[in-house]
Amino acid sequence: MLPPFCCNSTSDYDSQLRHHQQRKMAMLSFWRDGLERQLSAINAAIGTLEQQIERDSQSMG
């Protein structure tokens, strides 16, 4: 997004830039939170599978 090139004061530009940066930070934080949830679910699934493998190997051996 490019700012308009005419009739903008520096404070308007600074305000728009700050708003853009805040929105970008919110978006990236949202993405990170989703990835953290997915990673937690994968780690839990791996842990459960490891427990099942260990349990099954003990019952066979």
C-alpha positions as a Markdown table, in Angstrom:
| # | Residue | x | y | z |
|---|---|---|---|---|
| 1 | Met | 0.0 | 0.0 | 0.0 |
| 2 | Leu | 1.5 | 3.3 | -1.1 |
| 3 | Pro | 0.5 | 6.5 | 0.6 |
| 4 | Pro | -0.9 | 9.3 | -1.6 |
| 5 | Phe | 1.9 | 11.6 | -2.8 |
| 6 | Cys | 0.1 | 15.0 | -2.5 |
| 7 | Cys | -1.3 | 17.0 | 0.3 |
| 8 | Asn | -0.2 | 14.7 | 3.2 |
| 9 | Ser | 1.5 | 16.1 | 6.2 |
| 10 | Thr | 4.2 | 14.1 | 7.9 |
| 11 | Ser | 2.1 | 13.5 | 10.9 |
| 12 | Asp | -0.6 | 11.9 | 8.7 |
| 13 | Tyr | 2.0 | 9.7 | 7.1 |
| 14 | Asp | 3.5 | 8.7 | 10.5 |
| 15 | Ser | 0.0 | 7.9 | 11.7 |
| 16 | Gln | -0.8 | 5.8 | 8.7 |
| 17 | Leu | 2.5 | 4.0 | 8.9 |
| 18 | Arg | 2.0 | 3.2 | 12.6 |
| 19 | His | -1.5 | 1.9 | 11.9 |
| 20 | His | -0.2 | -0.3 | 9.1 |
| 21 | Gln | 2.6 | -1.7 | 11.3 |
| 22 | Gln | 0.1 | -2.4 | 14.1 |
| 23 | Arg | -2.2 | -4.3 | 11.7 |
| 24 | Lys | 0.8 | -6.2 | 10.3 |
| 25 | Met | 1.8 | -7.2 | 13.9 |
| 26 | Ala | -1.7 | -8.3 | 14.7 |
| 27 | Met | -1.8 | -10.5 | 11.5 |
| 28 | Leu | 1.6 | -12.1 | 12.2 |
| 29 | Ser | 0.6 | -12.7 | 15.9 |
| 30 | Phe | -2.6 | -14.4 | 14.7 |
| 31 | Trp | -0.6 | -16.6 | 12.3 |
| 32 | Arg | 1.9 | -17.5 | 15.0 |
| 33 | Asp | -0.9 | -18.4 | 17.5 |
| 34 | Gly | -2.4 | -20.8 | 14.9 |
| 35 | Leu | 0.9 | -22.4 | 14.2 |
| 36 | Glu | 1.6 | -22.8 | 17.9 |
| 37 | Arg | -1.8 | -24.6 | 18.3 |
| 38 | Gln | -1.0 | -26.9 | 15.4 |
| 39 | Leu | 2.5 | -27.6 | 16.8 |
| 40 | Ser | 1.0 | -28.5 | 20.2 |
| 41 | Ala | -1.4 | -30.9 | 18.6 |
| 42 | Ile | 1.4 | -32.6 | 16.6 |
| 43 | Asn | 3.6 | -32.9 | 19.7 |
| 44 | Ala | 0.7 | -34.4 | 21.6 |
| 45 | Ala | 0.1 | -36.9 | 18.8 |
| 46 | Ile | 3.7 | -37.9 | 18.7 |
| 47 | Gly | 3.8 | -38.3 | 22.5 |
| 48 | Thr | 0.8 | -40.6 | 22.4 |
| 49 | Leu | 2.2 | -42.6 | 19.6 |
| 50 | Glu | 5.5 | -43.1 | 21.4 |
| 51 | Gln | 3.6 | -44.3 | 24.5 |
| 52 | Gln | 1.6 | -46.7 | 22.4 |
| 53 | Ile | 4.8 | -48.1 | 20.7 |
| 54 | Glu | 6.5 | -48.5 | 24.0 |
| 55 | Arg | 3.5 | -50.2 | 25.6 |
| 56 | Asp | 3.1 | -52.5 | 22.6 |
| 57 | Ser | 6.8 | -53.4 | 22.5 |
| 58 | Gln | 6.7 | -54.3 | 26.2 |
| 59 | Ser | 3.6 | -56.6 | 25.8 |
| 60 | Met | 5.3 | -58.4 | 22.9 |
| 61 | Gly | 8.7 | -58.8 | 24.5 |
